[in-house]
Amino acid sequence: MRIFSVLSPEEVVRIIQEAVRPLPKETVPLEEAGGRVCANEVLAPEDLPGFSRSTVDGYAVYSGDTFGASESAPALLNFAGEVRMGEEAPPIERGACLYVPTGGMLPENSDAVVMVEYTEALGDLVQVLRPVSPGENVISRGEDFRKGDPVLERGRILRSQELGALSALGIRTITVYSRPRVQVLSTGNELVPYTTEALPKGKVRDCNAPMLMELCRKKGAIPRYGGILEDDSSVFREALQYALQNSDFVILSGGSSVGTRDFTAEILEELSGGRLLVEGVSIQPGKPLLLALCQGKPVLGLPGHPVSALSSFLLFGSRILDRLQGRDTPPYQPSVRAELALNVPSKPGRTDVVRVKLSWGKQKNGHPGWQAVPLFGRSGILHTLTEADGFVLVPSIKEGLLEGETVEVILYGCNNYE
């Protein structure tokens, strides 16, 4: 029986960071760029806005003409007309004003806008009842971006707001990292396809593959189901070689029996040029983890139990997808601080991933707040996953967490590229 060396979660993340390289870049139309990762720094090709604009309905003026204005001694300005939305504003002379709607263009020689509420129109004259300072009620040309300013850095996920900014700057295409093609293979003689209606005795449906594919999809990847492999070394080798030819990242789920795990590690070692990057990780659940680079492509071997597979993917598989898409640092992890509702035992020397359900109620201090209710159960029990809102990490240096402690609950389903 092969003896596996176990690494800490921090060491595994460091290995992924150093070993996995981004995929090639490609240029796509802006309407296809949502959820992709920016591959080059983007600089503003022009000023934004391209002209000074009013933030209110009012009169564009030279601010110096309004100094000292008040209701008892208003400033009198010549009315020079109005500018309509989408039209170029004509220049005005000192001592004159031009009506401008919100968002309208400011004329030359003006540097502020008096809100219409502080004015009175008297035929060809406008009374200004209060002074304005330079720049008041104005967005100046280039205030958002100056030509040549950085707009996006490399590695930024393109959300709706980034697409809006790029559109405003007239940028129609953008260079992004290719979306990873992920092949998900399940192993185990006990498995049948998840589409099986009548379940034969002694068999279980492959529930890991749909779960893992959805997680990959939400991380910006293109997953493909590679089917179920028998616990046979020759079948496994052939299927893995085919998967490597047709994908950028291969995920293996299952194969937790000793013999299967041994030949899985041996074949990965063979195809990776003689070195496994990871042969185990000190977390619970999820200890039996394998990672190799085969033909320069990451291959991740996950445990077969659903809870273990989910925990391992969220901690390590998602990081591989980040690196393939050019993310040097992982995206932030949305979390909630909550009071632990029960004691959580743990063994020193390993990191425990504890599933929790969030509940709003009275905390020990008497104030309302979130409570994290641990969901205990074996790694093959699915209902603890469907009930869980997130998970809590128990550090390897601790012997557990106490009821009433404040913990950080990392939320499921939020660290995505959508």
C-alpha positions in Angstrom: 0.0 0.0 0.0 1.3 3.4 -1.0 2.1 5.9 1.8 0.9 9.4 1.0 2.5 12.5 2.5 0.0 15.1 3.7 0.3 18.9 3.3 -1.4 21.8 5.0 -4.2 23.7 3.1 -1.9 26.7 2.9 0.9 24.6 1.3 -1.5 23.3 -1.3 -2.7 26.8 -2.2 0.9 27.9 -2.5 1.7 25.0 -4.9 -1.4 25.8 -7.0 -0.3 29.4 -7.2 3.2 28.5 -8.3 2.4 25.5 -10.6 -0.7 26.5 -12.5 -0.3 29.0 -15.4 -3.0 31.1 -17.1 -4.5 29.9 -20.4 -3.9 31.8 -23.6 -5.6 35.1 -24.2 -8.3 35.9 -26.7 -10.2 39.0 -27.9 -14.0 39.0 -27.6 -16.8 41.5 -28.3 -17.9 43.4 -25.2 -21.3 41.7 -25.2 -19.6 38.3 -24.8 -17.2 39.5 -22.1 -19.4 39.3 -19.0 -17.9 37.0 -16.3 -14.6 36.8 -18.2 -11.2 37.9 -16.7 -9.4 40.9 -18.2 -6.0 39.7 -19.6 -4.4 43.2 -20.2 -4.5 46.5 -18.5 -7.1 48.7 -20.2 -6.4 52.5 -20.6 -8.9 55.1 -21.3 -8.8 56.0 -25.1 -10.5 59.4 -24.4 -11.7 61.7 -21.7 -14.9 60.6 -19.9 -17.1 62.6 -19.9 -16.0 64.2 -23.1 -17.4 67.5 -22.1 -18.4 69.2 -18.8 -21.9 68.4 -17.8 -24.5 69.7 -15.4 -25.7 67.6 -12.5 -28.9 69.6 -12.0 -31.5 71.5 -13.9 -30.4 75.1 -13.8 -28.4 77.9 -15.4 -24.8 77.6 -16.6 -22.9 80.7 -15.4 -19.4 82.1 -14.8 -19.2 81.7 -11.0 -17.6 85.1 -10.6 -20.7 86.8 -11.8 -22.7 85.4 -8.9 -20.4 86.4 -6.0 -22.3 88.2 -3.3 -25.7 87.3 -4.8 -28.6 87.0 -2.3 -32.4 87.1 -2.2 -32.2 90.8 -1.1 -29.5 91.7 -3.7 -29.7 89.1 -6.6 -27.2 89.0 -9.4 -28.8 89.9 -12.8 -27.6 87.9 -15.8 -28.6 88.1 -19.4 -30.6 85.0 -20.5 -28.8 83.6 -23.5 -31.2 80.7 -24.3 -31.1 77.0 -23.4 -29.3 73.9 -24.5 -31.2 70.7 -25.2 -30.0 67.2 -24.2 -27.7 65.8 -26.8 -27.0 69.2 -28.4 -23.7 71.1 -28.3 -23.9 74.2 -26.1 -23.1 77.6 -27.7 -20.5 79.7 -25.8 -21.7 82.5 -23.6 -20.2 85.8 -22.6 -19.5 87.1 -19.1 -22.6 88.4 -17.5 -24.8 85.9 -19.3 -26.4 82.5 -18.5 -27.7 79.5 -20.4 -30.4 77.1 -19.2 -29.0 73.5 -19.0 -30.9 70.3 -18.1 -29.4 67.6 -15.9 -26.7 65.9 -17.9 -26.6 68.7 -20.5 -23.4 70.2 -21.9 -21.9 73.3 -20.3 -21.0 76.2 -22.7 -17.6 77.7 -22.9 -16.8 80.5 -20.4 -19.0 78.9 -17.8 -17.7 77.0 -14.8 -20.8 76.3 -12.5 -24.5 75.8 -12.6 -27.1 77.6 -10.4 -30.0 75.3 -9.5 -33.2 76.6 -11.0 -34.7 76.7 -7.5 -32.3 79.6 -6.7 -33.2 81.7 -9.7 -36.1 83.8 -11.1 -36.7 84.5 -14.8 -37.6 88.1 -15.7 -38.0 88.1 -19.5 -34.5 88.5 -20.9 -32.9 88.6 -17.5 -32.4 85.9 -14.8 -32.1 86.8 -11.2 -29.6 84.6 -9.3 -30.5 84.5 -5.6 -27.4 82.8 -4.2 -23.8 82.5 -5.3 -22.1 79.4 -6.7 -18.4 78.4 -6.5 -16.3 77.2 -9.4 -17.3 73.6 -10.3 -20.5 73.6 -8.3 -23.1 71.2 -9.8 -20.7 70.3 -12.6 -19.0 67.1 -13.7 -15.9 68.3 -15.5 -14.5 66.9 -18.7 -12.3 63.9 -17.8 -13.4 63.9 -14.2 -14.3 60.2 -14.5 -11.3 59.1 -16.7 -8.6 61.1 -18.4 -7.3 59.8 -21.7 -4.5 57.3 -20.8 -5.8 56.7 -17.2 -6.0 53.0 -16.1 -9.6 51.8 -16.4 -9.1 48.1 -15.5 -6.2 46.1 -14.3 -5.2 42.6 -15.5 -7.1 39.9 -13.6 -10.3 41.9 -13.0 -13.5 39.9 -13.4 -15.7 41.8 -15.9 -19.0 42.4 -14.2 -21.9 44.5 -15.5 -20.4 47.7 -14.1 -17.0 47.1 -15.9 -18.9 46.5 -19.1 -20.8 49.8 -18.6 -17.6 51.7 -18.1 -15.9 50.2 -21.2 -19.0 50.9 -23.3 -19.0 54.6 -22.2 -15.4 54.8 -23.4 -16.3 53.4 -26.8 -14.3 50.2 -26.2 -16.0 47.5 -28.3 -13.7 44.5 -27.8 -11.5 43.4 -24.9 -8.7 40.8 -24.4 -9.6 38.2 -21.9 -8.2 34.8 -20.7 -9.7 31.8 -22.4 -12.4 30.0 -20.5 -11.1 26.7 -19.0 -12.5 23.5 -20.6 -13.0 21.1 -17.7 -13.5 17.4 -18.0 -15.2 15.8 -15.0 -14.6 12.0 -14.6 -16.2 9.9 -11.9 -14.7 6.6 -10.8 -16.2 3.7 -8.9 -17.8 0.4 -9.7 -20.7 1.3 -7.5 -21.7 4.3 -9.6 -24.4 4.6 -12.2 -25.3 7.7 -14.2 -27.3 10.4 -12.3 -30.0 10.0 -15.0 -30.7 6.4 -13.9 -34.4 6.1 -12.9 -34.6 2.6 -11.4 -31.6 2.2 -9.1 -30.1 -1.4 -9.0 -29.3 -2.8 -5.6 -25.8 -2.0 -4.5 -25.5 1.0 -6.8 -25.6 4.7 -6.2 -26.2 7.6 -8.6 -23.3 9.8 -9.5 -24.2 13.0 -7.7 -20.8 14.5 -7.6 -20.5 15.2 -11.4 -23.5 17.6 -11.6 -22.4 19.3 -8.5 -18.9 19.8 -9.7 -19.9 20.9 -13.2 -22.2 23.5 -11.8 -19.4 24.8 -9.5 -17.1 25.0 -12.5 -19.7 26.8 -14.6 -20.2 29.4 -11.9 -16.4 30.0 -11.9 -16.4 30.8 -15.6 -15.4 27.4 -16.9 -16.9 25.2 -19.6 -17.5 21.8 -17.9 -18.0 18.5 -19.7 -19.1 15.2 -18.2 -16.6 12.5 -19.1 -18.7 9.6 -17.7 -18.1 6.9 -15.1 -14.9 4.9 -15.1 -14.5 1.4 -13.8 -11.9 0.8 -11.1 -9.5 -0.5 -13.6 -6.1 0.9 -14.3 -6.0 0.4 -18.1 -9.5 2.0 -18.5 -8.5 4.8 -16.2 -5.2 5.5 -18.1 -7.0 5.6 -21.5 -9.8 7.9 -20.3 -7.4 10.3 -18.6 -5.2 10.6 -21.7 -8.3 11.3 -23.8 -9.5 13.9 -21.3 -6.1 15.6 -21.3 -6.2 15.9 -25.1 -9.6 17.6 -25.0 -9.6 19.8 -21.9 -7.5 22.3 -19.9 -8.3 20.9 -16.5 -9.3 17.4 -15.4 -11.3 16.6 -12.2 -11.4 13.1 -10.9 -14.1 12.3 -8.4 -14.1 9.1 -6.4 -11.7 6.2 -6.4 -11.4 6.3 -2.6 -10.7 2.5 -2.1 -7.0 1.8 -1.3 -6.2 -0.1 -4.5 -7.9 2.4 -6.8 -6.3 5.3 -5.0 -2.9 3.6 -5.4 -3.1 3.1 -9.2 -4.7 6.6 -9.6 -1.6 8.1 -8.0 0.7 5.9 -9.9 -0.8 6.8 -13.3 -0.9 10.5 -12.4 2.8 10.2 -11.4 3.6 8.5 -14.7 1.8 11.1 -16.8 3.2 14.0 -14.8 6.8 13.1 -15.4 7.4 11.4 -12.1 6.1 13.9 -9.5 2.8 14.4 -7.8 2.3 17.9 -6.5 -0.1 16.9 -3.7 -0.8 13.5 -2.3 -3.1 14.5 0.6 -4.2 17.5 2.6 -4.7 18.0 6.3 -8.4 18.9 6.2 -11.5 17.2 7.4 -13.5 16.3 5.4 -11.4 16.0 2.2 -8.0 14.5 3.2 -7.5 12.2 0.2 -6.6 14.8 -2.4 -4.4 14.3 -5.4 -2.9 17.0 -7.7 -0.6 16.7 -10.6 0.4 18.5 -13.8 0.0 16.2 -16.7 1.1 17.5 -20.1 1.2 20.9 -18.4 -2.5 20.6 -17.4 -3.8 20.4 -13.8 -5.4 17.1 -12.8 -7.3 17.2 -9.4 -8.3 14.0 -7.7 -11.2 14.6 -5.3 -12.7 12.2 -2.7 -15.8 10.4 -3.6 -18.0 11.5 -0.7 -20.1 14.5 -1.8 -19.3 16.6 1.3 -15.6 15.9 0.9 -15.6 16.6 -2.8 -17.4 19.9 -2.3 -15.1 21.1 0.5 -12.0 20.2 -1.5 -13.2 21.8 -4.7 -14.2 25.1 -3.0 -10.8 25.3 -1.3 -8.5 24.1 -4.1 -10.4 23.4 -7.4 -11.8 26.9 -7.5 -8.3 28.3 -6.9 -7.0 26.3 -9.9 -9.8 27.8 -12.1 -8.8 31.3 -10.8 -5.2 30.7 -11.8 -6.1 29.3 -15.3 -8.1 32.5 -15.8 -5.2 34.8 -14.8 -6.3 35.6 -11.3 -3.1 36.2 -9.2 -5.1 36.5 -6.0 -8.3 34.8 -5.2 -11.6 36.7 -5.4 -12.8 37.9 -2.0 -14.9 35.5 -0.1 -18.3 36.9 0.9 -18.9 36.0 4.6 -21.1 36.7 7.6 -20.0 37.1 11.1 -22.1 35.0 13.4 -22.3 33.6 16.9 -21.6 29.9 17.1 -24.7 28.0 18.5 -22.9 24.8 19.6 -19.5 23.6 20.5 -17.4 22.3 17.6 -14.8 19.7 18.5 -11.6 19.4 16.4 -8.3 17.7 16.4 -5.1 19.8 16.4 -2.9 19.5 13.3 -5.7 19.6 10.8 -8.2 22.2 9.4 -11.8 21.3 9.9 -14.4 22.5 7.4 -17.7 22.7 9.4 -21.0 23.2 7.5 -23.4 25.6 9.2 -26.9 26.9 8.8 -27.5 30.6 9.5 -30.3 31.6 11.8 -31.4 35.1 12.9 -32.2 35.4 16.6 -31.1 36.7 20.0 -27.4 36.3 20.8 -25.9 35.9 24.2 -25.5 39.7 24.6 -29.3 40.0 24.2 -29.1 41.7 20.9 -30.5 40.2 17.6 -27.9 38.8 15.2 -26.8 35.8 13.1 -26.2 32.5 14.7 -24.2 29.7 13.1 -25.7 26.3 13.8 -23.2 23.5 13.0 -24.6 20.6 10.8 -22.8 17.5 12.0 -22.8 14.4 9.8 -20.6 12.1 7.9 -19.1 13.1 4.6 -21.6 11.0 2.6 -24.7 12.6 4.1 -26.2 15.0 1.6 -28.9 16.7 3.7 -26.2 18.6 5.6 -25.2 20.2 2.3 -28.7 21.2 1.2 -29.4 22.7 4.6 -26.0 24.6 4.9 -25.7 28.3 4.1 -21.9 28.2 4.4 -19.0 26.8 6.3 -16.6 27.7 9.1 -12.9 26.8 9.1 -11.4 25.6 12.3 -7.7 26.3 12.2 -5.2 23.5 12.7 -3.8 25.1 15.8 -7.1 25.0 17.7 -8.8 22.1 19.4 -12.3 23.3 18.5 -14.6 26.2 18.8 -16.8 27.1 21.7 -20.5 27.9 21.8 -20.9 31.7 21.8 -17.7 32.4 19.8 -17.9 34.8 17.0 -17.0 33.0 13.7 -16.7 33.9 10.1 -19.2 32.0 7.9 -18.0 31.7 4.3 -21.1 31.7 2.2 -21.8 29.0 -0.4 -22.5 30.1 -3.9 -21.1 33.6 -3.7 -17.5 33.4 -4.9 -18.4 33.3 -8.6 -17.7 35.0 -11.9 -21.4 35.5 -12.7 
